[in-house]
């Protein structure tokens, strides 16, 4: 929810909105856990490079494997209103 300022990690909400959904970035809420985890790992390793200005790669490189797993599980478990 707040990221990790000491590690230069912005919150997911900074780009993806407070509930994981916004018109400015891809939706996170309700995505498949395995898909989210795989994509964040791909950003971390640089295998996925379709992020303008490398914003996702910069964040993902700072995250540990368990943190990526936790974030994927969190957004996968949140369906939100109307889902």
C-alpha positions in Angstrom: 0.0 0.0 0.0 2.8 2.4 0.7 5.8 0.8 -1.1 9.2 1.0 0.5 10.6 4.5 0.3 13.9 3.4 1.9 14.4 0.9 -1.0 13.1 3.3 -3.7 10.1 1.2 -4.3 6.9 3.1 -5.1 3.6 1.7 -4.0 1.7 -0.3 -6.7 -1.1 2.2 -6.2 1.1 5.0 -7.4 0.6 3.8 -11.0 -2.1 1.1 -10.8 -4.5 3.0 -8.6 -5.5 2.5 -4.9 -7.6 -0.6 -5.7 -5.3 -2.0 -8.4 -7.3 -0.6 -11.2 -7.0 2.7 -13.2 -7.2 3.8 -16.8 -3.5 4.8 -16.7 -2.0 1.3 -16.1 -3.0 -2.4 -16.5 -5.5 -3.8 -13.9 -4.0 -5.8 -11.2 -7.0 -6.9 -9.1 -8.5 -10.2 -10.0 -5.7 -11.3 -12.3 -4.5 -14.9 -12.0 -1.8 -15.2 -9.2 0.5 -17.3 -11.4 0.3 -14.8 -14.2 1.0 -11.8 -12.0 4.0 -13.6 -10.4 5.4 -14.7 -13.8 5.1 -11.2 -15.2 6.8 -9.5 -12.2 9.6 -12.1 -12.4 9.9 -11.4 -16.1 10.2 -7.6 -15.3 12.8 -8.4 -12.6 15.0 -10.5 -15.0 14.5 -8.1 -17.9 12.8 -10.7 -20.0 9.8 -8.4 -20.2 10.6 -4.9 -21.4 7.4 -3.3 -22.6 7.4 -0.8 -19.7 8.0 2.8 -20.7 11.0 4.3 -18.9 11.6 0.9 -17.3 9.4 1.8 -14.4 8.2 -1.8 -13.7 11.7 -3.3 -14.2 13.1 -0.8 -11.7 10.5 -1.8 -9.1 10.6 -5.5 -9.8 14.4 -5.6 -9.5 14.1 -4.3 -5.9 11.6 -7.0 -4.9 12.5 -10.3 -3.4 10.9 -13.5 -4.6 8.7 -13.8 -1.5 7.6 -10.2 -2.0 6.6 -10.9 -5.6 4.7 -14.0 -4.5 2.9 -12.0 -1.8 1.9 -9.1 -4.1 0.6 -11.6 -6.8 -1.5 -13.4 -4.2 -2.8 -10.1 -2.8 -4.0 -8.7 -6.1 -5.3 -12.1 -7.3 -7.4 -12.4 -4.2 -9.0 -9.0 -4.5 -11.9 -9.1 -6.9 -13.4 -5.7 -5.8 -16.8 -4.3 -6.6 -18.5 -5.8 -9.7 -16.1 -8.6 -10.1 
